[in-house]
Amino acid sequence: MNIIELLGFGKTKPAPAVCKKCGKETDGIELLENAMICPHCDTYMRMGAMERIALIADKGTFTELFAKVKETNPIDFPGYEAKLKEAKKQSNLSEAVVCGTCEIESQPCAIFVMDSKFMMGSMGTVVGEKITSLFEEATRKGLPVIGFTTSGGARMQEGIFSLMQMAKVSGAAKRHSDSKNLYVTVLTDPTTGGVTASFAMQGDIIIAEPNALVGFAGARVIQQTTGEKLPEGFQRSEFLLEHGFVDVIEDRRRLRYTLANILRMHSSKGAKSS
């Protein structure tokens, strides 16, 4: 499937990018066709929400939901409205998560994708409301949920209201699970803070991208607090897999097929045919 076509690039060519690890520049189209993985050194670059959806969903099946949930400034944080306006301009998104329904190899599901370009994917009240609403919609319709997480944690500009989203989304995820529905999480770089401490780690199946940073507090904070040297690769996907925190690490280029197989195995049709 051609991600360039799915993303609607015509005469406007995506800009080239320089890999932060090897320093080599790659043509924008070549990079997108390689799922934003550096062709020179295999380093994973961060993907936007719409790029991920184009990579994963069957063409023409994605329908966005809850796009018009309105932002507020619940604690009147100075300059917050201006910061939101700038984040919208830079990311071309209305918030740090995109929610909707789609099909993956003809398997229907609900999906949410967090985007680090919008205030580092931070979790505020709108993010919590959108993901909660998606779980509730999926529960009503008996749909599995696929969640892509990337976040710097709770949004400080919303104070306690941001932290409350951890419990709010977690409760919706639990009710979805109690109704015998599947929830699969895909942890991408970075997934940290309150998102990790709540719904990111609630998946029935937890997938991680290679070398993704996943944790609650930062490694520096932990090291300073404990006074101990942390092991090599601490808080990276491979370390988490070794210690039982994730189920599998999957290549981004194969993720669509892996998710489709999981959905197929857990669908009523798949169960009958197996």
C-alpha positions in Angstrom: 0.0 0.0 0.0 1.3 3.4 -1.0 1.5 5.7 2.1 2.3 8.7 -0.2 -1.0 8.2 -2.0 -2.9 7.7 1.3 -1.5 10.9 2.8 -2.6 12.8 -0.3 0.8 14.0 -1.4 0.4 15.2 -5.0 2.6 17.9 -6.4 3.6 19.0 -2.9 6.5 16.7 -2.0 7.2 15.9 1.7 10.4 17.6 2.9 13.6 15.5 3.3 14.8 14.7 6.8 18.1 14.3 8.5 18.6 11.3 10.8 19.6 12.3 14.3 21.7 9.2 14.7 23.7 8.8 11.5 23.3 12.4 10.2 22.4 11.4 6.7 19.6 13.1 4.8 16.8 11.0 3.2 14.3 12.1 0.6 10.9 12.7 2.1 9.0 10.3 -0.1 11.6 7.5 0.4 11.4 8.0 4.2 7.6 7.8 4.2 7.6 4.7 2.1 10.0 3.2 4.6 7.6 4.0 7.4 9.8 6.8 8.8 12.7 4.5 9.4 16.1 5.7 8.3 17.2 3.6 5.3 20.9 4.2 6.2 20.9 3.0 9.9 17.4 1.7 10.7 16.8 4.4 13.3 13.1 5.0 14.0 11.9 8.6 13.5 8.8 9.8 15.1 5.6 9.6 13.1 2.6 11.9 13.2 -0.9 10.6 13.9 -2.2 10.8 10.3 1.0 9.1 9.0 0.4 6.2 11.4 -3.2 5.9 10.4 -2.3 5.9 6.7 0.3 3.2 7.4 -2.1 1.0 9.4 -5.7 1.5 8.1 -7.2 0.1 4.9 -7.6 2.9 2.4 -10.7 5.0 2.8 -11.9 3.2 6.0 -10.8 5.7 8.6 -13.6 7.9 10.1 -12.5 10.5 12.7 -14.6 10.8 15.8 -14.8 13.5 18.5 -12.7 16.0 16.5 -14.6 19.0 17.8 -14.2 18.5 21.6 -13.5 22.0 22.8 -10.5 23.0 24.8 -10.7 25.0 28.0 -8.2 26.5 30.4 -9.4 25.0 33.6 -6.9 26.6 36.0 -6.5 29.8 33.9 -2.8 29.0 33.3 -1.1 32.1 31.8 -0.4 31.9 28.1 -2.1 28.5 27.7 -4.5 29.6 24.9 -1.6 31.0 22.9 0.4 27.8 23.4 -2.6 25.7 22.2 -2.9 27.9 19.1 0.7 27.5 18.2 0.5 23.7 18.8 -2.4 23.5 16.4 -0.5 25.4 13.8 2.7 23.3 14.1 1.0 20.0 14.1 -2.0 20.7 11.9 -4.1 18.9 14.5 -6.8 20.0 16.9 -5.3 18.1 19.8 -2.6 15.6 20.8 -4.7 12.6 19.9 -6.7 11.5 16.9 -9.6 9.1 17.5 -11.8 7.2 15.1 -12.8 3.8 13.5 -11.2 2.0 10.7 -10.5 -1.4 9.2 -7.1 -3.2 9.2 -7.1 -5.8 6.5 -10.9 -5.8 6.6 -11.0 -6.2 10.4 -13.0 -3.4 12.0 -11.7 -1.6 15.1 -11.6 1.7 17.0 -8.3 3.4 17.1 -6.6 6.3 18.9 -3.2 7.7 17.9 -1.3 10.2 20.1 1.0 12.7 18.3 4.2 14.1 19.9 4.1 17.1 17.6 1.2 18.6 19.7 2.7 19.7 23.0 4.8 16.5 23.1 1.6 14.3 23.2 0.8 15.6 26.6 -2.4 14.4 28.2 -5.0 17.1 29.1 -8.7 17.1 29.6 -9.5 17.0 25.8 -7.1 14.1 25.2 -8.7 12.2 28.2 -12.3 13.0 27.0 -11.6 11.9 23.4 -10.0 8.6 24.4 -12.7 7.9 27.0 -15.4 8.6 24.5 -13.7 6.2 22.0 -13.6 3.4 24.5 -17.3 4.0 25.3 -18.2 4.0 21.6 -16.2 0.8 21.1 -17.9 -0.9 24.1 -21.3 0.0 22.7 -20.5 -1.4 19.3 -18.4 -4.4 20.5 -15.3 -3.1 18.7 -11.7 -3.9 19.7 -9.5 -0.8 20.4 -6.0 -0.2 19.0 -4.1 2.5 20.9 -0.9 4.1 19.8 0.8 6.0 22.7 3.4 8.6 22.6 3.5 11.2 25.4 5.5 13.3 27.7 2.8 12.7 30.4 0.2 14.8 32.0 -0.2 18.4 30.8 1.1 20.7 33.5 -1.0 23.7 32.2 -4.2 21.9 33.4 -2.9 20.8 36.8 -5.0 18.2 38.7 -7.6 18.1 35.8 -4.9 16.6 33.7 -4.0 14.0 36.3 -7.7 13.0 36.6 -7.6 11.8 33.0 -5.5 8.8 34.1 -8.4 7.4 36.2 -11.0 8.5 33.7 -9.5 6.7 30.7 -8.5 3.7 32.8 -12.0 3.3 34.0 -13.4 3.4 30.4 -10.7 0.8 29.4 -11.7 -1.5 32.3 -15.4 -1.3 31.4 -14.5 -2.1 27.8 -12.5 -5.1 29.1 -15.4 -6.2 31.4 -17.6 -6.3 28.3 -15.2 -8.9 26.8 -13.7 -6.6 24.2 -10.0 -6.5 23.1 -7.6 -3.7 23.7 -4.2 -3.6 22.1 -1.6 -0.9 22.9 1.4 0.0 20.7 4.0 1.9 22.7 6.1 4.3 20.6 8.9 6.6 21.5 8.5 8.2 24.0 5.6 6.9 26.2 6.2 8.4 29.6 4.6 9.8 32.7 0.9 9.4 33.5 0.1 7.8 30.2 2.5 5.0 31.0 1.1 4.8 34.5 -2.5 4.3 33.2 -4.0 3.3 29.9 -0.7 2.6 28.0 -0.1 -0.4 30.1 -3.7 -1.7 30.3 -3.7 -3.4 27.0 -4.6 -7.1 26.8 -1.7 -7.3 24.3 1.1 -4.7 24.6 3.3 -4.2 21.6 6.3 -1.8 21.5 8.4 -0.4 18.7 12.1 -1.1 18.8 14.2 1.1 21.1 11.2 3.1 22.3 11.6 5.0 25.6 8.8 3.7 27.9 8.7 4.7 31.6 7.1 6.8 34.3 9.8 9.0 35.9 12.9 9.9 33.8 16.0 7.8 34.2 18.0 10.8 35.5 15.3 11.4 38.3 15.4 7.7 39.3 19.2 7.6 39.4 19.3 10.7 41.5 16.6 9.4 43.9 18.0 5.9 44.3 21.7 6.8 44.1 22.3 3.7 42.0 23.6 3.3 38.5 20.8 2.1 36.1 21.4 -0.9 33.9 22.2 -0.5 30.2 19.1 0.1 28.1 16.9 0.9 31.1 13.4 1.9 30.0 13.9 0.9 26.4 11.5 -1.6 24.7 14.1 -4.4 24.7 14.6 -4.0 28.5 10.9 -4.0 29.1 10.4 -7.1 27.0 13.1 -8.9 28.9 11.4 -8.0 32.2 7.9 -8.9 31.1 6.4 -5.5 30.7 5.6 -5.8 27.0 4.5 -8.9 25.0 6.3 -8.3 21.7 8.6 -5.8 19.9 7.4 -5.3 16.3 9.0 -3.7 13.2 6.9 -0.8 12.2 6.9 -2.0 8.6 5.2 -5.3 9.7 2.8 -3.7 12.3 -0.2 -3.6 10.0 0.0 -7.3 9.4 0.6 -8.1 13.1 -2.4 -6.1 14.2 -4.6 -7.6 11.5 -3.7 -11.1 12.6 -4.4 -10.2 16.3 -7.8 -8.8 15.3 -8.6 -11.8 13.1 -7.7 -14.2 15.9 -9.9 -12.4 18.4 -12.9 -11.7 16.2 -16.0 -14.0 16.4 -15.5 -14.9 12.7 -11.8 -15.7 13.3 -12.7 -17.8 16.4 -15.3 -19.8 14.4 -12.9 -20.5 11.5 -9.9 -21.4 13.6 
